[in-house]
Amino acid sequence: MTYLPFHIFGEDRASRWLITCDHAANTVPETVNGGDLGLPAEDMARHIAWDPGAAGVSIALAERLGAPAVLSNFSRLVIDPNRGEDDPTLVMQLYDGTVIPANRHLDAEEVERRLAAFYRPYHGAVARLAARREDSVYAAIHSFTPQLRGRDPRPWHIGVLYGKDSRFALPLLRRLREEADLCVGENEPYGGHLEGDSVDRHAIAPGRPNVLIEIRNDLIETDAQQVAWAERLAPIFEEVLSSSQL
């Protein structure tokens, strides 16, 4: 089977929404160090290599919104699509206390090869799907670990992240905080967007309404949990978009 650096689900769906998942997979393509970054399987299953559960939420959410979804098909440790090309963390050598052996001695030629083979094709697909409608709304789905090594546990169930453009994110944040059983973070557990990251590139720069959602990954471990979150979020997304008149 031919390797593809991204997958598109529901390309012909007509909704304004575009769902993306930058860290959908922990795949290491064969062309990268023979498909092995030098890490044990347990590390490749951790959040350092991908966003566990985020792909399933993205696919199910896109289905319920009648929207296309674009998912990466390479580990963030191969190259991180949610970083600008000049970001020093584009290819991580150390992440949450774990050294990435195959990345320790990368040269500029190998970084450029990974950009051309994986990063740029993924972003090309996102750009094409985002541009299919003038009124596209961009929603990026991520997950986060309940606890970084040596850090306090994270209390949030879900985080709503935004940077320069909060037109959709802030009303969504207020709406989610009406849900009595949810602990909702505002730019938590991470801050707003980085210059050159996916939301900046595909939504903020072209002026598209947007949000980045982070769901704690122990809450989306199973297919049923992923579908349940999608079923919960989809009508809230639609409600907030309608009320915000964007």
N, C-alpha and C positions, 0 to 999 in steps of 0.2 A: 504494500500500500504506500502510495506517495505521501511523504510528510508535508503537512501544511502548517504554517506558523500561526494560523488563526482558524476559527470556525464561525460561520454565520448561521443563525437560526432565524427562520421566518423572514427571509430577505424581502419577500413581496408583501409583507403586512403593511397596512396603510397608516397606522397610528402616527401621531406627532412624536411619540416617544422613541428614543433610541436608548437601549440598555447596553452598557459595556461592562466587561469584566477583565480588567488588566492582568489580574493574577489568578486566572482560572485554572491553571495547570501547573504541575510540578515536573513536566516533561523536560528531559535533557536530550535534544536531538543527537543522533549518531555522529553528526558532523562536529559536535563539540566534545572533544576529548573522548571519542568513542562512546558517547552517551553516558558518561560518568564524571561527576564533578569531584569525586574522591570522598564523598560523604556517605555514611551508612544510611540504610533505608529509613531508620527512625528519624534522622535529621531531615531527609527529603520529604517526610510526611509532615514536618512541623511548619509553622507559619513562616519560617525563614525562606522556604522554597516556593510558597504559593499562599493563597487565601482559602483555607479549607472551607468547604460549604458554599462559597460564593458563586461558583459556576451553577450549581443546582438552583439557587435562589434566582440568579439572573435569567436562566432559561424559563423557569416557571413564571417569573414576574413578566417577562416579555410576552409569554403566551397570554396571560390574563389582561395585558394592556393592548393586545393586538399589535405588538411592536416587534421590530427586528432586534436581535441581540448579536453583538460581536464579542467573542471570547478569545483570549490569547491561547496559544498552545505551546508555550515554552515557560520554563521556570523563571521567576524573577531573579534567580541567581545566575542564569545564563546571561540575561540582560534585562533591566527593569523597564518595562514600557511606560511606567508611571513616573519617569524622570525625563528631564530635558537631555538632549544629546551631549551637552557640555557639563552635566551635573557630575560631581565627583563620586556620587553613589550610584552611578549608572550600572556599574558592574561591581558588586560587593565582594570584598575580600574577607571581611569579618562581619558577622551579623548575629546579634543577641548572644554573644559569647562563643560563637562557632566560627572557626577558620574555614574558608572555602578553598581547599587545596588547589583545584584546577584554575582558580582565579588569581593565585598569589603572584604569578609572574607574567601576567598578560602584557602584551605590547600593543601599541596603537593599531597595528595591522589587524590583530585578532579582534579588537573592539570594533573596528570598522567592518570587519567581516560579519560579526554578529549583528551589527546595526542593519547591514544590507540584507542579511538572510532572514532575520526574525522581526526586529523592532520596526523597521520601515514598512514592510508588508502589512503588519498588523495595523499600524497607524494609517496606512493607505486605505485599508478596508473601513476603518472607523470614519475617516474623512469622507469617503464616498457615501456611506450610509447616512451620515449626519447631514450631508448636502442634498439628500433626495427630496427634502421639503424645506421651504423657506422658514417655516415655523417650528422646526425641530426643537424638542426638549431633550436634554442630555442627562441621563442618570447613570452614574458609575457605581457599581456594587462591589464592595470589599468586605472582608472580615478581619477581625483582630483577635489576638490571643488573650485569654483571660488574665494572664500574668507573664510579664517578661521576667527573665531570670534575675533574681536579686532585687526585684521591685515589688511594690504592694499589689495585691489583687485589684483588678479593675471592676468597678461596680456597674458600669453601664451595660445595658442590654443592646443598645443601638446608639450610634453617633451620627449626627447630621453635620457634615463638613461643608464649608463654603469659604470663598476668598473674597475677591473684589465684587462679585455679583451674588447678592443674597436675595434676589427678588422671589425666587421660588423656595429657597432653603429656609428662610426665616418663617414664612407661613407654615411650611411643613413641620418645622421644629415645634412651633406653638401647637399645631394639631396633634402631633405625636405625644406631647406632654399632657394632653387631655386623656391619654390612655393610662388608667390608674395603675396598671401592673407593669409599666415600663419605666426604667431609669434611662433617661435620654441625655446624651452628651451633646453639647454645643461646641463644635471643633474639639471634641474629645472622643477617643483617646489621642488623637493627633490634631495638629493645628490645621489652619486653612491651607489652601493649595500652594504648591511651589511654582515658581515661574518656570514655564516650559513643560509642566506635567500634563497629563492627558486632559483634564478639565480645562486648564488654561489654554491649551492648544486647540481643542475642538469645540469649546463652548464659550469661554470668557472672551478670547480674542475675536471670534466672529459674532459675539453678542447673543448667543443662545441661552435661554433659561436653563439652569442646571442645578444639580445637587450631587454630592458624593455621600453615599450611605456606607457606614461600617456596622456590621452585625457581629456580636461576640461569637466566636466560632464554636464554642461548646453548646450553643443554642441551635446550631444548624448542622449537626453531625450526620443526621439521617435524611433520607429522601423525604420522609414525611414531615420532618421539621422544616426543611427547605421549602416545600410546597406550602406549608402552613404560614410561613413568613410572607411568601409571595401573595397568598390569598389575603393576608391581612394588609399588606402594604398597597396592593394595586388599587383598591377603592379609595384609600386615603390619598394616594398620589393624584387620582382623577378628581377627587373632591377639592383638593388644594389648588390644582391647576385651574379648575373651573372658577373657584372663588377669587383667585388672584387675578383673573382676567388677563393673563399673559398671552 
